């Protein structure tokens, strides 16, 4: 049950961050003289985001399949 909550929070966080800066709050052109267009974002930012998303999905899949990364916690006596 706890794992499902963690997965749901991660999915909601990724979806919230993926749309940050777009939509209602996107910049609109200023009225008046011609305004220079904004520079295009660096292409490596998108590649880093894609790699991070793949690593996040792999981490969740490994946790879901029971792989615990060698961590063994002993209960207190």
C-alpha positions as semicolon CSV with decimal commas, in nm:
position;residue;x (nm);y (nm);z (nm)
1;X;0,000;0,000;0,000
2;X;0,280;0,242;0,088
3;X;0,454;0,169;-0,241
4;X;0,140;0,265;-0,432
5;X;0,124;0,597;-0,248
6;X;0,491;0,669;-0,328
7;X;0,438;0,583;-0,695
8;X;0,127;0,803;-0,711
9;X;0,312;1,098;-0,553
10;X;0,603;1,057;-0,796
11;X;0,369;1,044;-1,096
12;X;0,182;1,355;-0,980
13;X;0,511;1,538;-0,917
14;X;0,645;1,453;-1,263
15;X;0,320;1,562;-1,426
16;X;0,319;1,886;-1,228
17;X;0,678;1,967;-1,322
18;X;0,631;1,872;-1,687
19;X;0,373;2,147;-1,741
20;X;0,544;2,414;-1,532
21;X;0,569;2,738;-1,725
22;X;0,315;2,652;-1,993
23;X;-0,056;2,717;-2,027
24;X;-0,221;3,008;-1,848
25;X;0,102;3,164;-1,733
26;X;0,288;3,147;-2,064
27;X;0,443;3,473;-2,180
28;X;0,237;3,666;-2,432
29;X;0,380;3,903;-2,692
30;X;0,394;4,265;-2,583
31;X;0,185;4,513;-2,780
32;X;0,372;4,776;-2,974
33;X;0,700;4,748;-3,161
34;X;0,841;4,416;-3,275
35;X;0,991;4,217;-2,989
36;X;1,282;3,982;-3,046
37;X;1,176;3,619;-3,004
38;X;1,303;3,431;-2,702
39;X;1,605;3,209;-2,766
40;X;1,536;2,839;-2,809
41;X;1,605;2,624;-2,502
42;X;1,927;2,428;-2,497
43;X;1,875;2,079;-2,648
44;X;2,077;1,907;-2,374
45;X;1,817;2,011;-2,115
46;X;1,558;1,792;-2,287
47;X;1,801;1,501;-2,310
48;X;1,881;1,527;-1,937
49;X;1,510;1,532;-1,857
50;X;1,451;1,221;-2,066
51;X;1,741;1,037;-1,901
52;X;1,615;1,138;-1,557
53;X;1,265;1,017;-1,637
54;X;1,398;0,681;-1,760
55;X;1,605;0,642;-1,442
56;X;1,303;0,727;-1,227
57;X;1,088;0,469;-1,402
58;X;1,366;0,208;-1,371
59;X;1,399;0,284;-0,998
60;X;1,024;0,238;-0,942
61;X;1,022;-0,085;-1,145
62;X;1,316;-0,224;-0,945
63;X;1,141;-0,138;-0,617
64;X;0,816;-0,295;-0,738
65;X;0,991;-0,620;-0,836
66;X;1,144;-0,659;-0,491
67;X;1,501;-0,553;-0,550
68;X;1,615;-0,369;-0,236
69;X;1,960;-0,244;-0,347
70;X;2,142;-0,459;-0,088
71;X;1,981;-0,277;0,205
72;X;1,909;-0,497;0,505
73;X;1,769;-0,329;0,814
74;X;1,773;-0,521;1,141
75;X;1,489;-0,444;1,382
76;X;1,597;-0,304;1,720
77;X;1,615;-0,546;2,011
